[in-house]
Amino acid sequence: MGDMTDQDEPRKVGDRLAPATTPDKDAIKADRDAVSASHDAGPGPTPDEEAAADRSADSATEGVAESYEDMIEKGAAQEGEGKPGV
């Protein structure tokens, strides 16, 4: 069997059909290691980035705030395909 694993036939996984695959054992190990690895959000913003964000927020016009509120209301009432998940 060597360093490969295989799934010769498609198989049912939940409500979908998983295709036949031949993943490398190293790829499988890397995936399993990634599941248990710690993940963080990374470094926070620099002082320059914070200042730029503050300047950007201060320069928004009243129309921007109104458009934002309008889009929030439209999104809340959205129906059908494309509706954000909860």
N, CA, C and O atoms as a Tinker XYZ file with bonds, in Angstrom:
   344  protein
     1  N      0.829000   -1.190000    0.000000    73     2
     2  CA     0.000000    0.000000    0.000000    64     1     3
     3  C      0.871000    1.250000    0.000000    63     2     4     5
     4  O      0.419000    2.293000   -0.473000    81     3
     5  N      2.093000    1.193000    0.507000    73     3     6
     6  CA     3.019000    2.314000    0.413000    64     5     7
     7  C      2.579000    3.517000    1.218000    63     6     8     9
     8  O      2.014000    3.383000    2.304000    81     7
     9  N      2.848000    4.709000    0.668000    73     7    10
    10  CA     2.527000    5.937000    1.393000    64     9    11
    11  C      1.203000    6.551000    0.940000    63    10    12    13
    12  O      0.950000    7.732000    1.178000    81    11
    13  N      0.379000    5.767000    0.302000    73    11    14
    14  CA    -0.900000    6.271000   -0.189000    64    13    15
    15  C     -2.034000    5.503000    0.479000    63    14    16    17
    16  O     -1.879000    4.339000    0.849000    81    15
    17  N     -3.163000    6.163000    0.626000    73    15    18
    18  CA    -4.382000    5.483000    1.038000    64    17    19
    19  C     -5.341000    5.661000   -0.119000    63    18    20    21
    20  O     -5.180000    6.576000   -0.926000    81    19
    21  N     -6.313000    4.817000   -0.206000    73    19    22
    22  CA    -7.245000    5.016000   -1.310000    64    21    23
    23  C     -8.656000    4.616000   -0.948000    63    22    24    25
    24  O     -8.908000    3.810000   -0.052000    81    23
    25  N     -9.533000    5.203000   -1.669000    73    23    26
    26  CA   -10.959000    4.922000   -1.576000    64    25    27
    27  C    -11.358000    4.686000   -3.029000    63    26    28    29
    28  O    -11.571000    5.634000   -3.785000    81    27
    29  N    -11.455000    3.436000   -3.406000    73    27    30
    30  CA   -11.640000    3.086000   -4.803000    64    29    31
    31  C    -13.002000    3.454000   -5.368000    63    30    32    33
    32  O    -13.131000    3.699000   -6.567000    81    31
    33  N    -13.996000    3.495000   -4.534000    73    31    34
    34  CA   -15.356000    3.745000   -5.008000    64    33    35
    35  C    -15.934000    4.995000   -4.357000    63    34    36    37
    36  O    -15.584000    5.317000   -3.221000    81    35
    37  N    -16.808000    5.700000   -5.057000    73    35    38
    38  CA   -17.517000    6.813000   -4.408000    64    37    39
    39  C    -18.322000    6.267000   -3.232000    63    38    40    41
    40  O    -18.764000    5.118000   -3.251000    81    39
    41  N    -18.506000    7.100000   -2.210000    73    39    42
    42  CA   -19.260000    6.643000   -1.046000    64    41    43
    43  C    -20.186000    7.744000   -0.568000    63    42    44    45
    44  O    -19.931000    8.927000   -0.789000    81    43
    45  N    -21.244000    7.350000    0.077000    73    43    46
    46  CA   -22.236000    8.279000    0.605000    64    45    47
    47  C    -21.713000    8.873000    1.902000    63    46    48    49
    48  O    -21.342000    8.141000    2.819000    81    47
    49  N    -21.682000   10.218000    1.983000    73    47    50
    50  CA   -21.276000   10.928000    3.197000    64    49    51
    51  C    -22.384000   11.915000    3.499000    63    50    52    53
    52  O    -22.534000   12.924000    2.809000    81    51
    53  N    -23.158000   11.624000    4.528000    73    51    54
    54  CA   -24.303000   12.477000    4.827000    64    53    55
    55  C    -25.289000   12.428000    3.672000    63    54    56    57
    56  O    -25.764000   11.355000    3.299000    81    55
    57  N    -25.596000   13.589000    3.105000    73    55    58
    58  CA   -26.544000   13.623000    1.990000    64    57    59
    59  C    -25.852000   13.854000    0.651000    63    58    60    61
    60  O    -26.508000   14.224000   -0.323000    81    59
    61  N    -24.528000   13.641000    0.586000    73    59    62
    62  CA   -23.814000   13.837000   -0.668000    64    61    63
    63  C    -22.971000   12.623000   -0.999000    63    62    64    65
    64  O    -22.749000   11.760000   -0.149000    81    63
    65  N    -22.501000   12.557000   -2.232000    73    63    66
    66  CA   -21.682000   11.448000   -2.691000    64    65    67
    67  C    -20.236000   11.919000   -2.777000    63    66    68    69
    68  O    -19.921000   12.802000   -3.574000    81    67
    69  N    -19.346000   11.335000   -1.960000    73    67    70
    70  CA   -17.930000   11.682000   -1.976000    64    69    71
    71  C    -17.259000   10.900000   -3.101000    63    70    72    73
    72  O    -17.450000    9.688000   -3.204000    81    71
    73  N    -16.473000   11.576000   -3.948000    73    71    74
    74  CA   -15.828000   10.873000   -5.058000    64    73    75
    75  C    -14.709000    9.962000   -4.566000    63    74    76    77
    76  O    -14.229000   10.097000   -3.441000    81    75
    77  N    -14.309000    9.045000   -5.414000    73    75    78
    78  CA   -13.156000    8.203000   -5.104000    64    77    79
    79  C    -11.927000    9.107000   -4.993000    63    78    80    81
    80  O    -11.787000   10.058000   -5.763000    81    79
    81  N    -11.041000    8.817000   -4.045000    73    79    82
    82  CA    -9.869000    9.660000   -3.824000    64    81    83
    83  C     -8.636000    8.816000   -3.583000    63    82    84    85
    84  O     -8.732000    7.622000   -3.299000    81    83
    85  N     -7.490000    9.434000   -3.698000    73    83    86
    86  CA    -6.233000    8.804000   -3.341000    64    85    87
    87  C     -5.385000    9.848000   -2.614000    63    86    88    89
    88  O     -4.434000   10.373000   -3.193000    81    87
    89  N     -5.713000   10.160000   -1.353000    73    87    90
    90  CA    -4.935000   11.159000   -0.631000    64    89    91
    91  C     -3.594000   10.607000   -0.157000    63    90    92    93
    92  O     -3.478000    9.421000    0.154000    81    91
    93  N     -2.608000   11.454000   -0.104000    73    91    94
    94  CA    -1.294000   11.110000    0.400000    64    93    95
    95  C     -1.369000   11.040000    1.931000    63    94    96    97
    96  O     -2.042000   11.865000    2.548000    81    95
    97  N     -0.695000   10.075000    2.546000    73    95    98
    98  CA    -0.737000    9.940000    4.010000    64    97    99
    99  C     -0.197000   11.185000    4.703000    63    98   100   101
   100  O     -0.672000   11.538000    5.782000    81    99
   101  N      0.792000   11.861000    4.104000    73    99   102
   102  CA     1.324000   13.079000    4.710000    64   101   103
   103  C      0.273000   14.178000    4.730000    63   102   104   105
   104  O      0.204000   14.952000    5.685000    81   103
   105  N     -0.545000   14.256000    3.687000    73   103   106
   106  CA    -1.612000   15.259000    3.641000    64   105   107
   107  C     -2.656000   14.973000    4.716000    63   106   108   109
   108  O     -3.156000   15.893000    5.362000    81   107
   109  N     -2.976000   13.716000    4.903000    73   107   110
   110  CA    -3.939000   13.337000    5.935000    64   109   111
   111  C     -3.394000   13.701000    7.313000    63   110   112   113
   112  O     -4.127000   14.236000    8.145000    81   111
   113  N     -2.119000   13.417000    7.563000    73   111   114
   114  CA    -1.500000   13.750000    8.849000    64   113   115
   115  C     -1.503000   15.258000    9.063000    63   114   116   117
   116  O     -1.808000   15.725000   10.160000    81   115
   117  N     -1.169000   16.021000    8.035000    73   115   118
   118  CA    -1.156000   17.482000    8.161000    64   117   119
   119  C     -2.550000   18.007000    8.481000    63   118   120   121
   120  O     -2.695000   18.914000    9.301000    81   119
   121  N     -3.572000   17.451000    7.849000    73   119   122
   122  CA    -4.948000   17.871000    8.138000    64   121   123
   123  C     -5.317000   17.570000    9.586000    63   122   124   125
   124  O     -5.913000   18.406000   10.266000    81   123
   125  N     -4.964000   16.383000   10.056000    73   123   126
   126  CA    -5.288000   16.016000   11.438000    64   125   127
   127  C     -4.530000   16.884000   12.435000    63   126   128   129
   128  O     -5.077000   17.269000   13.468000    81   127
   129  N     -3.265000   17.193000   12.125000    73   127   130
   130  CA    -2.482000   18.069000   13.008000    64   129   131
   131  C     -3.081000   19.468000   13.055000    63   130   132   133
   132  O     -3.092000   20.100000   14.112000    81   131
   133  N     -3.578000   19.960000   11.923000    73   131   134
   134  CA    -4.144000   21.309000   11.862000    64   133   135
   135  C     -5.402000   21.432000   12.721000    63   134   136   137
   136  O     -5.693000   22.505000   13.251000    81   135
   137  N     -6.143000   20.340000   12.857000    73   135   138
   138  CA    -7.368000   20.371000   13.648000    64   137   139
   139  C     -7.056000   20.665000   15.111000    63   138   140   141
   140  O     -7.788000   21.411000   15.760000    81   139
   141  N     -5.987000   20.090000   15.631000    73   139   142
   142  CA    -5.677000   20.265000   17.042000    64   141   143
   143  C     -4.699000   21.417000   17.311000    63   142   144   145
   144  O     -4.420000   21.724000   18.470000    81   143
   145  N     -4.178000   22.053000   16.263000    73   143   146
   146  CA    -3.239000   23.160000   16.444000    64   145   147
   147  C     -3.970000   24.387000   16.983000    63   146   148   149
   148  O     -5.159000   24.576000   16.730000    81   147
   149  N     -3.243000   25.216000   17.727000    73   147   150
   150  CA    -3.864000   26.440000   18.227000    64   149   151
   151  C     -3.889000   27.476000   17.105000    63   150   152   153
   152  O     -2.967000   27.563000   16.295000    81   151
   153  N     -4.943000   28.240000   17.081000    73   151   154
   154  CA    -5.111000   29.288000   16.078000    64   153   155
   155  C     -5.451000   30.579000   16.807000    63   154   156   157
   156  O     -6.218000   30.577000   17.770000    81   155
   157  N     -4.873000   31.682000   16.339000    73   155   158
   158  CA    -5.191000   32.957000   16.956000    64   157   159
   159  C     -5.517000   33.989000   15.868000    63   158   160   161
   160  O     -5.377000   33.723000   14.674000    81   159
   161  N     -5.937000   35.124000   16.297000    73   159   162
   162  CA    -6.344000   36.171000   15.367000    64   161   163
   163  C     -5.163000   36.946000   14.802000    63   162   164   165
   164  O     -5.340000   37.784000   13.918000    81   163
   165  N     -3.978000   36.681000   15.293000    73   163   166
   166  CA    -2.814000   37.401000   14.804000    64   165   167
   167  C     -2.628000   38.710000   15.545000    63   166   168   169
   168  O     -3.340000   39.009000   16.503000    81   167
   169  N     -1.658000   39.484000   15.085000    73   167   170
   170  CA    -1.380000   40.741000   15.784000    64   169   171
   171  C     -2.509000   41.749000   15.597000    63   170   172   173
   172  O     -3.204000   41.743000   14.581000    81   171
   173  N     -2.678000   42.611000   16.589000    73   171   174
   174  CA    -3.687000   43.658000   16.492000    64   173   175
   175  C     -3.200000   44.786000   15.592000    63   174   176   177
   176  O     -2.086000   44.733000   15.070000    81   175
   177  N     -4.023000   45.793000   15.414000    73   175   178
   178  CA    -3.638000   46.901000   14.548000    64   177   179
   179  C     -2.501000   47.715000   15.158000    63   178   180   181
   180  O     -2.359000   47.807000   16.378000    81   179
   181  N     -1.705000   48.296000   14.281000    73   179   182
   182  CA    -0.637000   49.180000   14.744000    64   181   183
   183  C     -1.252000   50.528000   15.100000    63   182   184   185
   184  O     -2.385000   50.804000   14.707000    81   183
   185  N     -0.533000   51.368000   15.831000    73   183   186
   186  CA    -1.059000   52.703000   16.126000    64   185   187
   187  C     -1.400000   53.490000   14.854000    63   186   188   189
   188  O     -2.385000   54.227000   14.827000    81   187
   189  N     -0.591000   53.335000   13.805000    73   187   190
   190  CA    -0.883000   54.023000   12.542000    64   189   191
   191  C     -2.194000   53.526000   11.927000    63   190   192   193
   192  O     -2.977000   54.316000   11.399000    81   191
   193  N     -2.425000   52.224000   11.999000    73   191   194
   194  CA    -3.661000   51.669000   11.448000    64   193   195
   195  C     -4.875000   52.128000   12.251000    63   194   196   197
   196  O     -5.926000   52.419000   11.679000    81   195
   197  N     -4.732000   52.191000   13.564000    73   195   198
   198  CA    -5.839000   52.681000   14.394000    64   197   199
   199  C     -6.164000   54.136000   14.076000    63   198   200   201
   200  O     -7.333000   54.516000   13.999000    81   199
   201  N     -5.122000   54.948000   13.891000    73   199   202
   202  CA    -5.329000   56.357000   13.564000    64   201   203
   203  C     -6.007000   56.496000   12.207000    63   202   204   205
   204  O     -6.889000   57.337000   12.036000    81   203
   205  N     -5.602000   55.678000   11.246000    73   203   206
   206  CA    -6.215000   55.731000    9.916000    64   205   207
   207  C     -7.682000   55.334000    9.980000    63   206   208   209
   208  O     -8.515000   55.933000    9.299000    81   207
   209  N     -8.009000   54.329000   10.791000    73   207   210
   210  CA    -9.405000   53.908000   10.935000    64   209   211
   211  C    -10.232000   55.015000   11.582000    63   210   212   213
   212  O    -11.368000   55.260000   11.176000    81   211
   213  N     -9.672000   55.679000   12.578000    73   211   214
   214  CA   -10.387000   56.783000   13.231000    64   213   215
   215  C    -10.626000   57.932000   12.257000    63   214   216   217
   216  O    -11.710000   58.515000   12.235000    81   215
   217  N     -9.612000   58.257000   11.450000    73   215   218
   218  CA    -9.780000   59.327000   10.461000    64   217   219
   219  C    -10.863000   58.956000    9.452000    63   218   220   221
   220  O    -11.668000   59.801000    9.062000    81   219
   221  N    -10.882000   57.710000    9.036000    73   219   222
   222  CA   -11.866000   57.252000    8.059000    64   221   223
   223  C    -13.275000   57.331000    8.640000    63   222   224   225
   224  O    -14.205000   57.761000    7.958000    81   223
   225  N    -13.434000   56.922000    9.888000    73   223   226
   226  CA   -14.755000   56.950000   10.528000    64   225   227
   227  C    -15.231000   58.381000   10.707000    63   226   228   229
   228  O    -16.417000   58.666000   10.547000    81   227
   229  N    -14.313000   59.285000   11.038000    73   227   230
   230  CA   -14.681000   60.687000   11.244000    64   229   231
   231  C    -15.071000   61.384000    9.942000    63   230   232   233
   232  O    -15.806000   62.372000    9.960000    81   231
   233  N    -14.578000   60.869000    8.814000    73   231   234
   234  CA   -14.842000   61.538000    7.539000    64   233   235
   235  C    -16.121000   61.043000    6.859000    63   234   236   237
   236  O    -16.490000   61.554000    5.801000    81   235
   237  N    -16.797000   60.062000    7.447000    73   235   238
   238  CA   -18.032000   59.550000    6.843000    64   237   239
   239  C    -19.121000   60.623000    6.900000    63   238   240   241
   240  O    -19.288000   61.318000    7.902000    81   239
   241  N    -19.845000   60.731000    5.804000    73   239   242
   242  CA   -20.917000   61.731000    5.752000    64   241   243
   243  C    -22.195000   61.164000    6.352000    63   242   244   245
   244  O    -22.288000   59.967000    6.623000    81   243
   245  N    -23.166000   62.021000    6.553000    73   243   246
   246  CA   -24.464000   61.587000    7.094000    64   245   247
   247  C    -25.115000   60.586000    6.138000    63   246   248   249
   248  O    -25.802000   59.667000    6.583000    81   247
   249  N    -24.908000   60.754000    4.840000    73   247   250
   250  CA   -25.489000   59.827000    3.854000    64   249   251
   251  C    -24.991000   58.406000    4.025000    63   250   252   253
   252  O    -25.724000   57.447000    3.786000    81   251
   253  N    -23.731000   58.275000    4.442000    73   251   254
   254  CA   -23.170000   56.940000    4.659000    64   253   255
   255  C    -23.906000   56.251000    5.804000    63   254   256   257
   256  O    -24.262000   55.078000    5.692000    81   255
   257  N    -24.134000   56.956000    6.883000    73   255   258
   258  CA   -24.842000   56.382000    8.033000    64   257   259
   259  C    -26.258000   55.980000    7.644000    63   258   260   261
   260  O    -26.738000   54.922000    8.050000    81   259
   261  N    -26.930000   56.819000    6.860000    73   259   262
   262  CA   -28.295000   56.494000    6.428000    64   261   263
   263  C    -28.291000   55.262000    5.530000    63   262   264   265
   264  O    -29.150000   54.393000    5.676000    81   263
   265  N    -27.337000   55.175000    4.603000    73   263   266
   266  CA   -27.246000   54.010000    3.715000    64   265   267
   267  C    -26.977000   52.745000    4.511000    63   266   268   269
   268  O    -27.538000   51.688000    4.221000    81   267
   269  N    -26.117000   52.856000    5.513000    73   267   270
   270  CA   -25.803000   51.709000    6.363000    64   269   271
   271  C    -27.061000   51.203000    7.054000    63   270   272   273
   272  O    -27.341000   50.005000    7.041000    81   271
   273  N    -27.809000   52.102000    7.650000    73   271   274
   274  CA   -29.040000   51.720000    8.342000    64   273   275
   275  C    -30.033000   51.096000    7.364000    63   274   276   277
   276  O    -30.705000   50.120000    7.696000    81   275
   277  N    -30.124000   51.654000    6.168000    73   275   278
   278  CA   -31.034000   51.133000    5.147000    64   277   279
   279  C    -30.642000   49.705000    4.761000    63   278   280   281
   280  O    -31.504000   48.836000    4.634000    81   279
   281  N    -29.356000   49.467000    4.577000    73   279   282
   282  CA   -28.889000   48.126000    4.193000    64   281   283
   283  C    -29.120000   47.124000    5.328000    63   282   284   285
   284  O    -29.436000   45.963000    5.069000    81   283
   285  N    -28.965000   47.558000    6.575000    73   283   286
   286  CA   -29.227000   46.673000    7.717000    64   285   287
   287  C    -30.692000   46.253000    7.710000    63   286   288   289
   288  O    -31.002000   45.082000    7.925000    81   287
   289  N    -31.592000   47.199000    7.467000    73   287   290
   290  CA   -33.020000   46.882000    7.444000    64   289   291
   291  C    -33.361000   45.954000    6.284000    63   290   292   293
   292  O    -34.131000   45.009000    6.454000    81   291
   293  N    -32.794000   46.213000    5.102000    73   291   294
   294  CA   -33.057000   45.342000    3.953000    64   293   295
   295  C    -32.532000   43.937000    4.205000    63   294   296   297
   296  O    -33.193000   42.957000    3.861000    81   295
   297  N    -31.361000   43.831000    4.799000    73   295   298
   298  CA   -30.783000   42.519000    5.081000    64   297   299
   299  C    -31.612000   41.737000    6.077000    63   298   300   301
   300  O    -31.738000   40.518000    5.964000    81   299
   301  N    -32.172000   42.421000    7.039000    73   299   302
   302  CA   -32.991000   41.750000    8.053000    64   301   303
   303  C    -34.258000   41.176000    7.456000    63   302   304   305
   304  O    -34.776000   40.167000    7.933000    81   303
   305  N    -34.762000   41.823000    6.401000    73   303   306
   306  CA   -36.013000   41.385000    5.781000    64   305   307
   307  C    -35.775000   40.494000    4.563000    63   306   308   309
   308  O    -36.733000   40.113000    3.890000    81   307
   309  N    -34.530000   40.155000    4.268000    73   307   310
   310  CA   -34.218000   39.365000    3.084000    64   309   311
   311  C    -34.813000   37.977000    3.192000    63   310   312   313
   312  O    -34.810000   37.364000    4.259000    81   311
   313  N    -35.324000   37.491000    2.070000    73   311   314
   314  CA   -35.890000   36.139000    2.013000    64   313   315
   315  C    -35.273000   35.384000    0.850000    63   314   316   317
   316  O    -34.776000   35.993000   -0.097000    81   315
   317  N    -35.303000   34.074000    0.918000    73   315   318
   318  CA   -34.899000   33.242000   -0.208000    64   317   319
   319  C    -33.404000   33.016000   -0.311000    63   318   320   321
   320  O    -32.654000   33.213000    0.645000    81   319
   321  N    -32.990000   32.592000   -1.511000    73   319   322
   322  CA   -31.590000   32.266000   -1.772000    64   321   323
   323  C    -30.701000   33.475000   -1.529000    63   322   324   325
   324  O    -31.058000   34.593000   -1.900000    81   323
   325  N    -29.563000   33.263000   -0.917000    73   323   326
   326  CA   -28.641000   34.337000   -0.640000    64   325   327
   327  C    -28.819000   34.955000    0.728000    63   326   328   329
   328  O    -28.030000   35.812000    1.127000    81   327
   329  N    -29.842000   34.535000    1.453000    73   327   330
   330  CA   -30.071000   35.070000    2.798000    64   329   331
   331  C    -28.918000   34.617000    3.697000    63   330   332   333
   332  O    -28.597000   33.429000    3.744000    81   331
   333  N    -28.298000   35.558000    4.409000    73   331   334
   334  CA   -27.214000   35.158000    5.296000    64   333   335
   335  C    -27.694000   34.171000    6.344000    63   334   336   337
   336  O    -28.819000   34.266000    6.835000    81   335
   337  N    -26.825000   33.219000    6.683000    73   335   338
   338  CA   -27.167000   32.211000    7.688000    64   337   339
   339  C    -27.161000   32.800000    9.076000    63   338   340   341
   340  O    -26.549000   33.836000    9.333000    81   339
   341  N    -27.847000   32.127000    9.954000    73   339   342
   342  CA   -27.931000   32.597000   11.336000    64   341   343
   343  C    -27.039000   31.725000   12.205000    63   342   344
   344  O    -26.955000   31.941000   13.414000    81   343
